[in-house]
Amino acid sequence: MSVIEKKYTRRLSVSYSKEFNIDSSTLWALVSSPNNLNDCHPFCQSNKVVQWGGGEYSDILVYLNGRTYLRRFQSWSEGSGYSLLIGEEDGPQSYVVWHIDSLGASQSRLTIIVYPFILAKLPKPLAYLPHVLWVRPRLRSYLNSVLSGFQYHVESKVPIPRNHFGKHPWFS
């Protein structure tokens, strides 16, 4: 485990998974392609590459509400997933892990785990209740919408309409 992973995975986390009727290599091709959030993320206004390839990956995600986050990829495991830091440039960062599991010849599962920066400065016992009552429900709703956006794109082959699954208080 890297120093970055140790630092960020001490936080309370939120995860969500969704199964896809495509093989894991096809799912990997989608989630690892540059600018993929433009077609798959229901709260994305724009997703532009800063650097993509040669072991260095970063991009800028602008949400529908104008919030602008830099995604800096920390690990890249070809075919199975990656980890990244996301947040405003020079601001607090959330640590995010994307992981793909193969469930058979034409089935796979994508899991996203977020270790959010919100409440991270509080001791875990103090952060626990607001995390469970406020952060977790909002992040699970967000992750469900994001994963559903990828599923929508896989099934329809067209970009996901913005706010397709409803607005989100943090990103719409």
Secondary structure as the mmCIF struct_conf table of DSSP 4:
data_model
#
loop_
_struct_conf.conf_type_id
_struct_conf.id
_struct_conf.beg_label_comp_id
_struct_conf.beg_label_asym_id
_struct_conf.beg_label_seq_id
_struct_conf.end_label_comp_id
_struct_conf.end_label_asym_id
_struct_conf.end_label_seq_id
HELX_RH_AL_P HELX_RH_AL_P1 VAL A 3 TYR A 8
TURN_TY1_P TURN_TY1_P1 THR A 9 ARG A 10
BEND BEND1 ARG A 11 ARG A 11
STRN STRN1 VAL A 14 PHE A 20
BEND BEND2 ASN A 21 ILE A 22
HELX_RH_AL_P HELX_RH_AL_P2 SER A 24 VAL A 31
TURN_TY1_P TURN_TY1_P2 SER A 32 SER A 32
BEND BEND3 SER A 33 SER A 33
TURN_TY1_P TURN_TY1_P3 PRO A 34 ASN A 36
HELX_RH_AL_P HELX_RH_AL_P3 LEU A 37 CYS A 40
TURN_TY1_P TURN_TY1_P4 PRO A 42 PHE A 43
STRN STRN2 CYS A 44 GLY A 53
TURN_TY1_P TURN_TY1_P5 GLY A 54 GLY A 55
STRN STRN3 GLU A 56 TYR A 63
TURN_TY1_P TURN_TY1_P6 LEU A 64 ASN A 65
BEND BEND4 GLY A 66 GLY A 66
STRN STRN4 THR A 68 SER A 77
TURN_TY1_P TURN_TY1_P7 GLU A 78 SER A 80
STRN STRN5 GLY A 81 GLY A 87
BEND BEND5 GLU A 88 GLU A 88
TURN_TY1_P TURN_TY1_P8 GLU A 89 ASP A 90
BEND BEND6 GLY A 91 GLY A 91
STRN STRN6 SER A 94 GLY A 104
TURN_TY1_P TURN_TY1_P9 ALA A 105 SER A 106
STRN STRN7 GLN A 107 TYR A 115
BEND BEND7 PHE A 117 PHE A 117
TURN_TY1_P TURN_TY1_P10 ILE A 118 LYS A 121
BEND BEND8 LEU A 122 LEU A 122
HELX_RH_AL_P HELX_RH_AL_P4 LYS A 124 PRO A 130
HELX_RH_PI_P HELX_RH_PI_P1 HIS A 131 VAL A 135
HELX_RH_AL_P HELX_RH_AL_P5 ARG A 136 SER A 156
BEND BEND9 LYS A 157 VAL A 158
HELX_LH_PP_P HELX_LH_PP_P1 PRO A 159 PRO A 161
TURN_TY1_P TURN_TY1_P11 ARG A 162 PHE A 165
TURN_TY1_P TURN_TY1_P12 PRO A 169 PHE A 171
#
